[in-house]
């Protein structure tokens, strides 16, 4: 495991990650979810990630988009 990923995991608390993704992607992440800050992770607009969810994109790209058609 890289030193930078270890530092991100322990230096950025969940509320900071939640605010980061809220401002960048306009998505809602529960503070109880574990979402890693990564340049490989892209989350779609208005996506909701609830408690006890773990999302990590350390070694490759991950795109998560929710599309609802009415």
C-alpha positions in Angstrom: 0.0 0.0 0.0 1.3 3.4 -0.9 2.2 5.9 1.7 -0.1 8.5 0.1 -3.2 6.2 0.3 -2.4 5.5 3.9 -2.2 9.2 4.6 -5.5 9.9 2.9 -7.3 7.2 4.7 -6.3 8.4 8.2 -5.8 12.2 7.7 -9.1 13.0 5.9 -12.1 12.2 8.2 -15.4 11.1 6.7 -17.1 14.5 6.9 -14.3 16.1 4.9 -14.7 13.4 2.2 -18.5 13.9 2.2 -18.1 17.7 1.7 -15.5 17.2 -1.0 -17.7 14.9 -3.1 -20.8 17.0 -2.4 -19.1 20.1 -3.9 -17.3 18.3 -6.7 -20.1 15.9 -7.9 -23.2 17.1 -6.1 -23.7 13.7 -4.6 -24.7 12.8 -1.0 -22.4 10.5 1.0 -23.2 9.4 4.5 -20.4 10.3 7.0 -20.7 6.6 8.0 -19.7 5.5 4.5 -16.1 4.8 3.7 -15.3 6.5 0.4 -11.6 6.9 -0.5 -10.5 10.2 -2.1 -9.0 9.1 -5.4 -8.4 10.7 -8.8 -9.7 7.3 -10.2 -13.2 7.7 -8.7 -16.0 9.5 -10.5 -19.5 9.8 -9.0 -22.5 10.9 -11.0 -24.7 13.9 -10.0 -27.4 13.3 -7.3 -26.0 9.9 -6.4 -26.7 8.8 -2.8 -24.2 6.6 -1.0 -25.7 5.4 2.3 -24.1 4.3 5.6 -21.8 1.3 5.8 -20.8 1.4 2.1 -17.2 1.0 1.2 -15.9 2.4 -2.2 -12.2 2.4 -3.1 -10.6 3.0 -6.5 -6.9 2.7 -5.7 -5.4 1.1 -8.8 -7.9 1.6 -11.6 -10.8 3.8 -12.6 -14.3 3.5 -11.1 -17.3 5.4 -12.5 -20.5 5.3 -10.5 -23.5 7.0 -12.1 -27.1 6.6 -11.3 -29.6 7.2 -14.1 -33.3 7.3 -13.4 -35.8 7.5 -16.2 -39.3 8.5 -15.5 
